[in-house]
Amino acid sequence: MLAQIEGGSRGAAPVDSGSAYEVSGVTVDVAGKTADAARYGGWRLAQRKAWVQLSKRLGGGGGLVSDGTLDSLVSGIVVENEQIGPQRYIAKLGVLFDRTRAGSILGISTYADRSQPMLVIPIQWSGGVGQAFEQSTQWQQAWARYRTGNSSIDYVRPSGSGPDALLLNVGQTQRPGRGWWRTILDQYGASDVLMPVVKLYRQWPGGPVIGVFEARHGPDNELIGSFTLRVGTSDGIAQLLDTGVKRIDDLYQQARRNGSLRVDYSLSPPPPPEAAVIDDLPSDETADANTAALTGGEGISVIVQFDTPAATAVSSTEAALRAIPGVRSAATTSLALGGVSLMRVAYDGDPAALKTALEARGYQVFGSGQTIRIRRVSQLLPPDLPADTVTTG
């Protein structure tokens, strides 16, 4: 276990988890008196071209601003590819703009509607072996390089260090049990899990590489979408995986928009059990509080006390109450065989009308309002009362 945790060949921290606007793939070809001057001029030109693209993309019209303003807006330059000569600079760059400042100049809202936190476990299959965070993989590094500022998915990207290799492995992604998943998600501060999968097929050493990408979601390993990409040589694997990350992010965003990517609420901790408390004689306030739940928002709740000398008295009394017009339900809430039990009755109407209906069915009714006591009339007579067969004159 210690060997797995302390492995030195594992771990790739995300390069950026901010919310900056990114414009990638900006090409420049600039000449200068020196190599540094050409490079500086190339970066200046990249800022201008990237701002025009960003402005058009966000509906700002594509107008230019001064270089001094651009310097305050740009938060970083990403070198995708560059060639530096004595007096020439050729490169493909990415430019990061501060979201708040750029939004204020373009006059747009910088609010971003994002999903609930989603834990990402990138899985790479190569040579028949699947790996997540057991060792650092090219697929994990591609997800670490990806900038999530423009995505509507709130990714939680582990670095692969510490206990990640033990908790987030290929075996865990194939276990649907919610109990352990709840523990893992709580530790990483996430609400659900996403599992982007890539299967790499090498045609021959150094030759073409085919990548089959799958966007999966949840403990049940639900497939959101898939696609296939290919590069001519193994030197292009990094570019293949970077493109795959972008395409999978697009699949997740599209699934969130059409409603197929939703948080699995079975991963939420179950509510703590509440102790049941039964009073001998519920008050009118307690009965009023339970009225809506019993009657669906209509009628009233009446507490009925009745004698239960045997178990058959429970079913017979409930059946007699349910037969009364206007009674929605009648259920015994407190059973005391040989004594007095409690029944809660949902009734549409006035409690006085229920009392009259009970008396018409041979019950003696004591009390009024929403708490009454009922007894059969025959139960009120002494058991040894002689028959009245004597004629008096």
Secondary structure, DSSP 8 states (H G I E B T S, - for coil): -HHHHT-TT-----S--S--EEEEEEEEEEE-SSHHHHHHHHHHHHHHHHHHHHHHHTTS------HHHHHHHEEEEEEEEEEE-SSEEEEEEEEEE-HHHHHHHHT--------S-EEE--EEEETTEEESSSS--HHHHHHHH---TT-SS-EE---S-TTHHHHSSHHHHT---HHHHHHHHHHHT-SEEEEEEEEEEESSTTS-EEEEEEEEETTTTEEEEEEEEEESSGGGHHHHHHHHHHHHHHHHHHHHHTT-S---GGGS-----------SS--HHHHHHTHHHHHTTSSEEEEEEEEESSHHHHHHHHHHHHTSTTEEEEEEEE--TTEEEEEEEEESS-HHHHHHHHHHTTEEEES-TTEEEEEEGGGGS-TT---------
